[in-house]
Amino acid sequence: MRTRLSFLLLMLVFLLGGCATELTSDIEVNTESDPKANLSAYKTYTWLGSAGILNDPQGLWKPPGFDVDTEVRKLIDGQLKSKGITRSDKEPDLLVGYVVGIDMDAMELKKNPEKNFETLKNVPKGALVVVLIDADTGFPIWVGEAIANIRNKGSDEEALKRLSYAINKMFSNFP
């Protein structure tokens, strides 16, 4: 199970794969928080877990050469630490989890420049969803999502830059 999860998480990195704006221009990030939650009151967290979902019936996905689970956790740990939230496995305020999804069969409407109509085109997509859950109530208080095109031809360095960009942007509005 751990091997399967690591493989699926590795897929995320190419979803999020390199050079500043051109490298990240396709990454869409959204966040939502419970308007009643006082996010600045949370001081500790622990990891709830992670999961991965892969839709690749034709076997087109090429995973990166590093452990995505480790990188995602490291980046989220860094963001939470920068917000004054520290890891504690004893009576944490927050539970942190995330899901990675890859859909190599995703379709989009694309405008044909030579004709006056739109057609369906395969545009592989990936997503990362991060959830912060109040440990006392069990209810989510904050959710961040990043959706991007899959880039199977980028380097591991580019993939890490895209992943870092997505998580940094996700947490940029967190108090």
N, C-alpha and C positions, 0 to 999 in steps of 0.2 A: 504494500500500500504506500509506504514511504517513497519507494522508487517511482511509482506511478505519479505521485503528487509532485515529486521533484521534476520529473519529465514535463508534466503539465505546466509547472511554474517556469521552467526554462523557456517554454514557448512564449511566455509573456514578454520576455526581454526583446525578442525581435519585433513584437507588436510595438514595443516602445523603443527600437534601434537607432545616434548622432550628431553636426554643425548647427549651431544655434537655431535661428528661426526656421530655416528651411528644414532642418532636422526634426523640429518639433511642431511645425505648422499644422499637421494633421491631427494632433492630439487634442481632444476635447475633454475638459475637466469640469465637473460639476460637484457641488457639495450641498448638503441639506443638514440642518440641525433642528432639534426640538426647540421651539421658541421658548418653552418653559424651563429648559435646562440652563443652569448657570455653569457654562463650560469652564470658566476660570476657577471654579471651586474644586475641580477634580485634580488630585495631586499624585495618584499612583495608578498603575495598570499592571495587568499580566496578559499573556497571550492566551487567547481562547483557542485559536487554531487557524488553519487555512485549507483551501480546497482548490482544485483545478478541474476545468471542463474543456474537453477537446472535441471539436467536430472537424474531422479531417479524413473523410472516406477515401480520398484518392492518395493519401500519404504524401502530401506536398510540403508539410511542415518540416522545417529544419531547425532543431533546437540550438540555442547558443551553447558556448563552451564553458559556462559557469553555472553555479547553483543559484537559480532565481529566488528560491525560498529564502536563502541566506541573505541575498542582496535586498529583497523587499523588506524583510524584518529589520535589517540594519538601517535602511533608509527611514522606515517608520519610527524605529527606536530613536533615531537622531532627531526627527521632527518633534516627537513627543518630549524628548529631553529639552529641546530648545524652547518649548512652551512651559517648562517647569514641571513636567509630569515624569516621575521616575518609575522604573520597574520595581514591582514588589509582588512576590507571590503570596504574601501573607496579607489577607484582607484588603485587596486592591479596590480602588474606587471604580475603575474601568476594566472591561474585558475588551481585548482587541482581536479582531479577526479579519481575514480577507479572502476573496475569491478571485481567481484568474480564469478567464474564458477565452478560448480561441475558436473562431469559426472560419475555416478556410473556404467554405461554400457561401459566405455572405454575398448578397447581391445588392446593387445600387442602381438607381436610374441615372443614366449619363446622357447628356445632350450630345447628339451627333452634330459636329460643326458643319458637315457637308449637307445635312438634311435638316428639315425643320421638325424633328421629333426626338423623343427620348427613347433610349433602349436600355435593357437590363445588361449590366456588366458585372462580372465576378470581381469583388473587391474584398479580399480576406481582411477580417477585423479581429481585434482583440480587445479585452477589457480587463480592468482591475477595479474591484470594489472593496473599499476598506470600511469597516463598521466599528464604531466605538459604542459599547453597551454599558449602561449603568449597572454595576455589579450588584447593587442592592435590589433594584426593581426588575432587572433582566430585560429592560426595554432599550432599544437603540436610541442614542441621543445625538449621534452625528454619523453621516454617511458621505463618503467621497467616492466618486467614480471617474475613471479615465478610460476613454475609448479612442482607439487609433487604428490606422491601417497597419497590416502586417508587412514587415520589411524583411524578407528572407535573405537579402543580399548584403545587408550591412555587417559591419564588424562587431565583435563583442563590445568594444569600446563605445561605439555608437549606440548599441542597445542599452548599455549602462547609462549613458547620458540621457537617453529618452526616458528610461525608467526613473531616473533621478528627477528629471524635469517634471514628470507626471506627479510624482509623490510630493515634491516641493510645492508645486502649484496647488495641489489638493489641500495641503495644510496651510497655505499662505493666508487664508481668511480665518483660520482657527485662532481663537483668542489666546 
